[in-house]
Amino acid sequence: MAAHPICISIILPVYNSAATLEKSLDSALGQTLRELEVIAVDDGSADESLRLLEQRAAADPRLRVIAFPENRGTLIARAEAVRAAQGEYLLFLDPDDTFRPEAAAELYEAAAEKRYDVVAFGCDEFVPCPDGSLQQVWNWITPPGGEVSGPGAVLRDLLVDRGHYWNLCLKLIRAEICRNALGDLEPCYCIMDEDFYFYVLVACRADSLLKLEKNYYNYFTAAGVTAQSSFPLERFRRIGTMLDALGRIEACLKNRGDWQRDPDIRASFADIERDQLQILWERWLNHLRPEDRPAGAAWIFRHAVDRERLVLALPEIAFQQEERFAAMFPPHGPLEGHPCDPASAVAARPVAEFDPLDRSGVAARLAYWKEWQERHPAAAVHYLHVPGEEAALFFDRIALTHLGVGFVLEEPLRFGEAPIPALRRARAFCRIADRVIAAGPEEQHCFDLACDPGADPLNRMLDRMLAAPGGDDGDELANPEFLKFMKAGYRLMNRLLPAGSSRRRTVKNWAKRTARLLKRRK
């Protein structure tokens, strides 16, 4: 390989990373290969990141800093750095991770052997321990050693063979190919799967790939956009920018003809997309703050390129947590309001059993509801809740929301006849319906209360009562202490309700029923 004044440019996008930036800069500027530069793009940081970058740039001219006046996302920040880079090859570094000191030198030497377009390598992953130390964990990203060459071979190895991963930080890429890829890049705000999008553009142009079964990158899982255990809606939307990236990858494959020409690429991308959508749903289910889940679910559905594929990605992760999953729907109804009259709703329910892990069965169930909608274009569904079949209930509700079909739920549960957990779950189920048909007036008021966004204090009180411990045998009504707690709670709710209101009469009836049960238990 001919001599080049700058062998490698390290691309470093930075956003509010002052806490970890110094170690990343030390790693980049401390490489044993001296013929390199670092292009750092401050993406509108609100902390001390830009000041730290400017201080280091003043001390080391190999560091060049580009500052954005506002946050534009990792995709655009990296693209700007690629345009400015002068190196023959590019490495990519996140501001909370590090390279091994010998990484640049050894990777450049490996690329020089046959002038490879791409060199892929692995990483060591670390998680923090309570004592402040780091524990290394097993990492599945390290590729098996080998070479790939020929037109289209790198893209196929990525998507079909899964022979290497798309993470940009685990690649050395010829700068010319990256600059060519920018010609097809559609700028958008994206910080999740943005490397997947950009690397697909690279893989489409690369004719040779060297895979090294060696780890040069240190990945720290306790930092970054995906590391927080709980986060607000705004951060979840940032993670949700993966939807835009996935849509643009699909458009790229279609524009090139790979989508139409190679069914293996089409099927493999569908599997990868499903995996990524499940990651997004997992973040929604387990990390988004509970009060933000309804708005988060609505945002996902609005921004999905294909709602049907979004729905089909749900079953494998969601249907073991039905009550939590009910938060997909705001208290006042479904994701997109659909007025429906219970009297005009049409009874419907698939006959087949529902297995969330059976992909073909899940797809067939969605197809059933699409056919049903074609037969009843203006009708709402009258759906009977069958205890024990909650996974089917939730999937059917989401499928109907995707299709814009109204949902009337018939809830047969009766107070005093079912255990308290069943009542608690039924209140969660009723929140996902446009309308609820209950077994009696008292049950109807209970479910109507659960769906009323103006009754939050009363709902919190009722939820607290329903969360009280029950009897040792699982029958809460067999526990006199529980019944006393319920009775006291009803009295408090009675004081909170307006005199003469229907809800106050309902609560009074609940209290009387509880008192009768308590009397019988004595």
Secondary structure, DSSP 4 states (H G I P E B T S, - for coil): ----S--EEEEEEESS-HHHHHHHHHHHHT-S--SEEEEEEEES-SSSHHHHHHHHHHH-TTEEEEEESS---HHHHHHHHHHH--SSEEEE--TT-EE-TTHHHHHHHHHHHHT-SEEEEEEEEEEE-TTS-EEEE--S-PPPSEEEESTTHHHHHHHTS--S---GGGEEEEHHHHHHHTTT-------SSHHHHHHHHHHHH--EEEEEEEEEEEEETTSSTT--SSB-HHHHHHHTTHHHHHHHHHHHHHHHTHHHH-HHHHHHHHHHHHHHHHHHHHHHHHTB-GGGHHHHHHHHHHH-S-HHHHHHTSHHHHTT-HHHHGGGS-TTSSSS-----GGGPEE----S---TT-HHHHHHHHHHHHHHHHHSTTPPEEEE--TT-HHHHHHHHHHHHHHT--EEEEE---TTTS-HHHHHHHHHHHTT-SEEEESSHHHHHHHHHHT-GGGHHHHHHHHHHHTS---TTS-GGG-HHHHHHHHHHHHHHHHHSPTT-HHHHHHHHHHHHHHHHHHHH-
